Amino acid sequence: MTHLPSTIAAADVDCIGTKPMLVWVLAPFVATADPALDYYNDYSQSQAEFARAFDALGTAWRWQPVAMHDFREVIDAIASETTTHVPVVFNLCDGDETNGVPGISVIRYLDEVGLPYTGADQHFYHVTTSKIDMKHAFDVAGVPTAPWEVIPRGTTALGGVFKRRGTPLIVKPAISAGSMGITVDSVVTTATALRKQLRLLDEGYRGWDLASGGVFAERFVAGQEFTTLIVGCADAPDRSVVYPAVERVFHAALPPTEQFLSFDRLWEVYERESSLGEGEYLWQYAAAPADLQERIRDVSWEAYRAVGGRGYGRVDIRMDSLTGKLFVLEVNAQCGLSEDENYTSIGAILRLAGQSFSSMVRDIVAVAVATPTASAGQMLA
């Protein structure tokens, strides 16, 4: 692992062999008439950011929406256009496919066709789609993570969970993104409150299924929250970069058990919760304390390696305010990429590291070209 400045971007990725490269940005598309879900799936800002990035890099590119019903046709069309250039796919598809958002099927077909692509391969994507699978991987690798257990549907005797895992607990859907299914009431201290949260997850959100992939509870870690960005592959630490960690500093008026990202507050929809008031912030970003940077970096890399990280990923960590111990919340494959700090912590990570969005994009593309999947090797040869 290296700190910045990155060594990844040293390679020239504007051309592959004798042909120029053309980057196709695949953006997931889901048709919906629901304004809340439409806002959640709006990629117009992302398209503008990638336009600026590739313009700064001088790299030819195209924006291509893709849905579950047409991803094969789209990928076939990309693969057929190789006369004057080599196509590289910048894959933004991050869905679990339970609710129609394209995800691992796109990766499988990219492998089948043999196109080089950025981001997660099939293994990394699969093991991180379900937080239950991810937590198992952490446990096997000895990565520090909060005590947890799956709560099967229909479980009635819930009091024992607190005895086994601690109090308070936070209840989470195993398969979810963007804090969907998480509310300020997800932190529970009684069996009655836990039962209520399980019922809400069973009901879903605006027709979206939140519980079919399983539900689990883990001990809520009260304390500081940190996040890191890794670009590179778990089997190539010398060619990977761990960006300096940032801290998400929550509003001081929030009680410790509300200092986390709920769906309403993250997306400012306020259906079950209220805002903090006009002009008030839920959180702000700051550089993580210097004396914690190395510890956070090492734990982040352990977690990334445990799930077979490939391409890039964001690692979220909390530090117990009583013990000072670090606990990994999750590794987010195909994490949202933006320089807008209101959208994702990646923007703050880049700003505090003194790096541009375009340089990160270049690094990610360089990793895809330097470490293609086996099926993509022939196209890059």
Secondary structure, 3 states (H helix, E strand, C coil): CECCCCCHHHCCCCEECCEEEEEEEEEECCCCCCHHHHHHCCCHHHHHHHHHHHHHHCCEEEEEEECCCCHHHHHHHHHHCCCCCEEEEEECCCCCCCCCCCCHHHHHHHHHHCCCECCCCHHHHHHHHCHHHHHHHHHHHCCCCCCEEECCCCCCCCHHHHHHHCCCEEEEECCCCCCCCCCHHHEECCHHHHHHHHHHHHHCECCECCCCCCEEEEECCCEEEEEEEEECCCCCHHHCEECCCEEEEECCCCCHHHCCCCHHHHHCCCCCCCCCCCCCCCEEEEECCHHHHHHHHHHHHHHHHHCCCCCEEEEEEEEECCCCCEEEEEEEECCCCCCCCCCCCHHHHHHHHCCCHHHHHHHHHHHHHHCCCHHHHHHHC
